[in-house]
Amino acid sequence: MSDHEYVPKSKFGKWFNDRLPLLTLASHLTDYPTPKNLNYWWTFGGILTFCLITQIVTGLTLAMHYIAHADLAFESVEHIMRDVNYGWLIRYIHANGSSMFFLAVYIHIFRSLFYGSYKSPREIIWIIGIIIYLLMMAAAFMGYVLPWGQMSFWGATVITNLFSAIPFIGEGIVNWLWGGYSVDNPTLTRFFTLHYLLPFLILGLVVLHIWALHIPGNNNPVGIDVKKPSKDTVPFHPYIVIKDVFALLMFMIVFAFFVFYSPNILGHADNYIEANPMVTPVHIVPEWYLLPFYAILRSVPDKLMGVIAMLSAILILAALPWLDTSKIRSAVFRPLYKQFYWILVVDVLILGYVGAMPAEGLYLLIARVATAYYFIHFLIILPVLGFKEKTIPLPLSITEPVLGGAPIASAVKKKESLN
């Protein structure tokens, strides 16, 4: 038994904890030694948990009033907005919550890219995170279909048709997704069922993600391993908890601004028109958080190759621990990588922008260049940088950077003492 393990004092507590050690688990989470130099970019893990719970709670409430039928879905959403007590608030929280969820997850991913949180020994944590991200995309797409507006209907038509590019089995997959030979009522009921179930699968993976994190422990901005417990760590509660709560409150203010002042700004106007199979929208686009991959899909002229490129753009992230050959985790000590990192950020933003534009002319050219760079970054630049880049020496512990000392002060002192 470790020094930090919780021991219940009451007889009932001991009896219960011996059979189901939830009290010991809770104590482990609060006393868990955490690197003391974690900055606010590390608070987005807690924010994402909040977003997931919010989506599940509001989604369950909406499901009580929603009717998954092609003739009634659109009107049931209007009924929720107009007749259900605080239905407008619940729906706006759920609709904008998906955008906030993806905003937080993109910050979480790019923080990991900057500080090398995907590197050994955290590969499994990273891969589980990518699986969660894929399921989030699937759940978000299916949720976008449920209001059964124009963009819902035609978005479902375009995206599900992509599966037809798969040789031999593509048409069968499309027909199964549709429940027939076109997007109709069976499609809607299938999407509603999957949209309802996926968040619970995501929740299970999040628990696994956190569990896997507690094996090697948190990475930190310096990117060096710390001994637990030591002078480099602090208990998770209250130090990290207070920081997480403050960050969450700031995030909730931004969230509340969208819900109360601009609830429809992140949506598409065409989705407030009931689905009409006879009228095609001028420009079919997904939600903003899927636009970079939509741009990659459209930048390739061949349908099958476009689908492969889009899926590869996501799955390539799972291979990052092996594509990045550098032994240094944090970009703080990798000056050249830091420059390419910001180029990648700009590249993804450009892909998001052109994904919302028509796939023609200059927009198509920019999308193709940005797509090419995206893959070049991961397949060529990262592996080469690991061998060619001249890095800054690492500190011996995280304490010196935290206290404002020179990064290699300990190394210098140790060398002088040896002399």
N, C-alpha and C positions, 0 to 999 in steps of 0.2 A: 504493500500500500504506500503511495506517495505521500509526501508531507502536505500536499494541497488537497488530498481526497477528502470529500465531505463525509462525516460520520453523523447520522441522525441521533438525536438525544432521547427522543421519546421511544417507548416500546413499539408503538404502532409504526413510527417512522422507520425503525430498524427492521421490523417485520416486512413492511412494504418494500423497503429498499433492497432487502435480500432477495426478494422475488422479482422485482422490476426496478432496476436501479436508476429511475428517472431523477431522483434527488441528487445522486452522485453526478449524473450527466449535467444537470443544471449548474451544479457547483463547478464542474470542469469548464463549462462555457464561460462562467463569470470570472474564474481565477486563471483562465488560459493565458500563459505568458505571450505577450504580443510585442513585436519590435516597437520601441518608443519613438521612432522617427517616421511613423506612418503619417502621410499628409492627407489632405481632404479628398484626393483622388481615390483613396482606399475606402471612402464612406459609401461608394456607389453599390457595393455588395449588399449592404443593409437597405439602401434605397430600392434596389431591385426586388428584394424580398417584400418590402412594403407594396411595391407596384403589383407584384404577383397576387398577393392576398387581396388587394383592392379589386383587381380584375375578377378574381374568383367570386368575391362577395357580391359585387355589383352584377356580375354575369348571372349568378344564381337568381338574384332578384328579378332581373330582366326576363329570364327564362320562364318565370311564373306567369308572365303576361304576354310573351311573344308566341305567335302562332306560325309554325314552320310549314306554311302552305303557300304555294305560288299565288293563289287568289286572295290571300288574307294577310300575308307577311307585311306588306307595305302599310296596310291600314292598321295592323296591330302595333307597328312602331309609332304611327301617329296617335293611336289610342294611349300608348305609354306616355308620349310627350304631353298630351292634352288632358287626359282623364285620370290617370293614376296619380295618387298623392306623391308629390316630389318625383314623379317619373322622369320629368325633364332633367332633374339634377342627377339622378342615377344613370340615365343614358349618357349625359354629357361627361360624367366622370368616367364611365366605361369607354366611351369613344375616344376621349382625349387621353385616357389612361393608357391606351395602347401606344399612342405617340410618346407619352412620357416614359413608358416602359422601354421602348426602342431607343429613345434619346439616352436613357441611363445605361442601357446595355452597350451602345456604341462608345460612350465615354469609358465604360468598364473595359471593353475590348482594346481600345486605343491606349488606355493606361497600361494594360498588360503588354502591349507591343512596345511601348516606350521603356518600361522598366524590366522587360524580359521575364515576366511572370510565367511564361509558358515553358521556360527552360528546365532542365533536370534539377530537382527530382519532381517537378510538378506537371509532367506531361499528361498524366491521367486526369488531373484537375482541369487542364486546358481542353482536352478532348471532350470531357463531359460537358464543359461549358459550350463548346461548338455544337454538340448535339442539342442542348437546350435552346441555342440560338436557332437552329433549323426548325425545331418544333414550334418555337415562337412565331417564326415566319409562316409556317403552315396554319397555325391557329389564327393568326392575324388575317391571312388571306381569306380563310373560311368565314371569319367574323365579318369581313368587308362585304361578303356576298349576302349575308342575312337580311339587311334592310330591304333588299330586292328593288333597289333603284336602278336607274339606267346603267350607272357605272358598275354596280354590283353584278348585274346580269351579263354585261358585255365583258367585264373583267374575268368573270368565271368562264365565259366562252373562250376567250383568248388563251388564258393560262392553261385550262384543261386540255385544249387542243394541242398544246405543246407535247403532251405525252404521245400523240399520234406519230411523232417523229421517231420513236423507238422502234427499231426493226422487229417484225414478227408479232410482238405482243402489244404494240402501241395502241392499235385500234381497240383491242379488248379492254385495255386499262381505261381508255376514254369512255367507252360504253358503260363500263362499271361505275365510273365516277358520275356519269350523267344519269345512270339508271334507265337509259333508253338511247335514243338517237339524237337528242338535242338537250340543251340545258333547260330543265323544266322542274316540276314539283319534286320528283324523286331526287334530283340533284340537290335541291334546297334541304330536304330532310336528311340526306346523307351529310351535308356540310354542317347542319345544325348539330347532329349527333357527334361528329368528330370535333367540332368547335367546343362542345360541352365537355368532352372527355379529355382532350389534350392538355388543358391547364393542370389537371390532377396528375397526369404523367409528368409534366414539367415540374410540379411541386415535388414529386418523388425524386426526380433527378437533381433538384436543387438541394434536397437533404443529402443525397449522395455526394454532390459537389462540395458541400460544407464539410462532410465527414472526411472526404479525401483531402481537403485543405488542412485539416487538423493533424494529419499524419506528418508531412514535412514542415507544416507551419507557414505563416505568412511570408511572402517576399517583402522587400522594403525598398525605398527609393535608392539606397546605396547598392542593393543587389548582392549583398554578401550574407552568408549564413550566420545565424546567431545561436548561441547556446541558450537553452531554456531550463529554468529561469536564470538570468544573469543581470549584470548592470545594463545590458542593452535592451532589456524587456521590462514591460509593466503589465500588471493584471488587466485583462480585457475590461473588467468592471472595477472602478468607474471611469477610468481614463479614456478608453476607446469608445465606450458607450456614450459618454457625454458628447464627444466629437461627432459620433454618428447621429445622435439625436438632433444636434444643432444643424448639421448638414441636411438632415431629413426635413426639418422645419423650413429651411431656406428653399429646398426643392418643392415643398408643398405650397409655398407662396407662389412660385412660378406656375405650378399645376393649377392652383386656384385662379390665377389670372386668366388662363385659357378657358377654364370651366365657366367662369362668371362673366368675363368680358369679351372673349373671342372664341366661343365654343365651336364655331363652324369654320374657322379660318384654315384649319388643317385638313378639312374635308373637301370634297368636290361638289360643285353646284349641281351637276347632272344627277347626283345620287338622291336629290330631293324630287326627282321626277320618277314616277312609277315605271318599272321595267316594261319595255316594249320591244319584243323580238323583231318588229317590223321597222324600227328606226334605230340606226347605228349612230352613236355619238361621233362627232367630228374627230376627237382625239381620245383614245382610250389609254388611261394611265392608272397605275396602282397607287397605293398610299405612298407618302414621301419616303418612308423608311425602306421601301423595296426598290426605289428608283435606280440606285447604282447598278444593281444586278439586272434590272430591266433594260438599262442602257447597254450593258454587256451583251445581253440576249439579242437586242436589235442591231448591234454593230456587226454581227456576223451574218453574211448574206444567206448562208445555208441554214435551214431550219434545225436539222439535227445537230450540226456543229454549234449553232447558237445555244441550244439547250445544254450541250456538253460544256460549252464555255461558261455559261451561267452557273451550272452546278459545280464546275471546277473552281470557279472564283470563290465559292463558299468552302468547299472541301479542302482547298489548298491551305486554308487556315489551320486545319487539323494536323497538317504535316509540318507546321512551322518549327516545332522543337528540333526537327532534323534538318530543315532547310537552312536555319540560322546556325552557322558553324562556329560562331564566336563563343569563347568560353566566358566572356564578360556579359553579365545580365543587363545591367542598367545602361541606358543611353547617356547618362550623366558622364560616364567614363569612355564613351564611344563618340567622339566628335564628328566623324564622317557619317556614321550610321544615323546620328541625330539629324543631319541635313536631309538624308534620304527619307527618314521618317516623316518629316514635314512635307516633303514633296509627295509622299504617298497620301497624306491627309488631304492635301490640295487636290490630288488626282481623284480621290473618292468623292470629294465635294463636286468636282467638275462632272463626274459620271452621274451624280444625283441630279445635277442641273440639266444636262442634256437628256437624261431619262424622262424628264417632264416635257421636253420639246419634241416636235415632229421629227421622225427618223428620216431626214432628208437634208440635202445640201451641206452647209457648213456644220450643222449639228451632228450629222452622221460622221463626218470626217473627224471632228473633235472626239466623238465617242470611240471611234476606232483607235485613235492615237492613245487616248486615256486607257482603253482596254488593254492595248499592247503594253503600255507602261506598267499597269497593274500586275500583269503576269511576269514581266521582266524583273520587277522589284523582288518578287518572291522566289523566282526560279533561277535568276542570274545574279542580281546585285547582292542579296543576302548571303548566298554561299561564298561568293568571291570576297566580300567584306571580311568575313571571318578569318581569312588567311592573309589579307593584304592590309587591313586597317591597323594603324598605330594607336593603341589605346592609352588612356591615362592610368597611372598606377592606382590600385585600389587601396583604401584604408584598411587597417588591421581590425577595426571594429566600427560600429555605427556611432559610437559615443562621440568621437572627435568631430565629425561633420555636424552632429546635433548641437554640440557646444560651441561651434564656430571655429574649431581648429582647422589647420591645414589638412587636406585629405591624406597626406602621407606623413604626417607629423610623427606617428608612432614608428613607422618604418625608419625614419631619419634618426630618432632617438635610439632605437634598437641598434642601428649601425654604428652610432657614435659610442655606445656603451661597449660594443664588441671591440672597437678600436682602442 
